Amino acid sequence: MSRRANPLAIGLFFAVAVLLLVSVLVFFGAGDIFRKSQRFVVYFEGSITGLQVGAPVTFQGVQIGRVADIRLSMQSGSDDIVIPVLIDIDREKFSAFVDDTDGIRGRMIERGLRAQLKLQSVLTSLLLVELDYFPGSPVKLRGIENGYPELPTVPTPLQELLRSVDQLN
């Protein structure tokens, strides 16, 4: 005769399996699904070769988020292609900025907060997105409505050098 299944053993097995699954997800980095972040968009001029989804987003060297997505988009009414880079900033690491407490984000942008591409590794030529202050730099916003707050950008030093050389010719 067959024995009847023990409901306590089945329930215990199921609880342990769920606990193991959650532990594995958190341990191997899928814990990002539990983090609260705010998505922003930045538009860089020129090539973004070396920037990848998952690349760090830093503020004065401290990692505060990651690159969430890189897209290609056509501007309506023209043949211009723009590359929106979507970045997620971790609410726990930079809450006043993300929540825009007392308009702090706007004040930081007025003081010169800009996004810039920086070299993450010389060996691999991978890039990261650095938020830092560039006082005196103009606020350049594309103003393309995409549902995310836009942060202004500045060109890399190499792009500035190449622009200066072009102007000399």
Beta strands, then each sheet from edge to edge (+ up, - down):
strand 1: 37-43
strand 2: 56-59
strand 3: 62-70
strand 4: 73-74
strand 5: 81-82
strand 6: 84-90
strand 7: 113-121
strand 8: 126-133
sheet 1: 1+ 6- 3+ 2- 8- 7+
sheet 2: 4+ 5-
end
